[in-house]
Each structure stands twice: as structure tokens, then as C-alpha cells.
Amino acid sequence: MALSRLTWPQLALVTVLGVAGGLYVYKPIYQQYSLEQRKARERVRAGPAQQKEGEAVEDGSDSNSHCDSNAPES
């Protein structure tokens, strides 16, 4: 068995180094994800605030927006 060859301090050191290496490798990915989520939350929060300030928000609620303008009426 491989664990019987390692002492407890060696096993603890290897564990700490493995966790630290994983954090070092994946930290940029976590930071990018966190930044994207923060920007998305800010966009959601800024939406109603912009409407209150009088800026028109295009929501596609026009009654003819889903129809082709050249299509004959039925």
C-alpha cells in the first residue's frame, strides 16, 4: 500500500501543495466568472433605474414587431 510509505507530515505537505497548486491554476477562471456574474447583476439592476430616468427601453412590445411588414393580412 502506497500510503504506508508516506509519513503523516509528508502526506500533509503533499495535500497542502496540491490544494495550493489547484487554487493557483484555477484562480483566473474563478475571477473571470465572478467578474462576468458581477457585470450581469449590475446590468439587471441598472435596467429599472434607466427607465426611471426617462430613457426609453426597447422591449419589443410593438404589435407588429413579430410580423413581416410585407405579409398580407389574413
C-alpha positions in Angstrom: 0.0 0.0 0.0 1.4 3.4 -1.0 0.2 5.3 2.0 2.2 3.2 4.4 5.4 4.6 2.8 4.5 8.2 3.5 4.7 9.7 6.9 1.9 12.0 8.2 3.9 15.2 7.8 4.8 14.2 4.2 1.1 13.4 3.5 0.0 16.8 5.0 2.6 18.6 2.9 1.6 17.0 -0.3 -2.1 17.7 0.4 -1.3 21.4 1.1 0.8 21.7 -2.0 -1.9 20.0 -4.1 -4.6 22.4 -2.8 -2.4 25.4 -3.3 -1.5 24.3 -6.8 -5.1 23.8 -7.7 -6.0 27.3 -6.4 -3.1 28.8 -8.4 -4.2 27.1 -11.6 -8.0 27.8 -11.3 -7.9 31.2 -9.7 -8.0 33.1 -13.0 -11.1 31.1 -14.1 -12.9 31.9 -10.9 -12.0 35.6 -11.2 -13.3 35.7 -14.8 -16.6 34.0 -13.8 -17.0 36.3 -10.8 -16.4 39.4 -13.0 -19.0 38.2 -15.5 -21.6 37.5 -12.8 -21.0 40.9 -11.2 -21.4 42.7 -14.6 -24.6 40.7 -15.3 -26.0 41.7 -11.9 -25.2 45.3 -12.5 -26.9 45.3 -15.9 -30.0 43.8 -14.3 -30.0 46.4 -11.5 -29.3 49.3 -14.0 -32.3 48.3 -16.2 -35.1 49.7 -14.0 -33.0 52.7 -12.9 -32.5 53.7 -16.5 -36.3 53.5 -17.1 -37.0 55.7 -14.2 -34.6 58.4 -15.5 -36.7 58.6 -18.6 -34.6 56.6 -21.0 -36.8 54.6 -23.3 -36.1 50.9 -23.3 -36.9 48.9 -26.4 -38.8 45.8 -25.2 -40.2 44.6 -28.5 -43.8 45.1 -27.4 -44.8 46.7 -30.7 -47.9 44.9 -32.0 -46.3 44.5 -35.5 -42.8 43.6 -34.3 -43.4 39.8 -34.8 -45.0 40.2 -38.3 -43.4 40.6 -41.6 -44.4 44.0 -43.0 -44.8 42.6 -46.5 -47.0 39.7 -45.4 -50.7 40.0 -46.4 -53.2 40.3 -43.6 -55.4 37.3 -43.1 
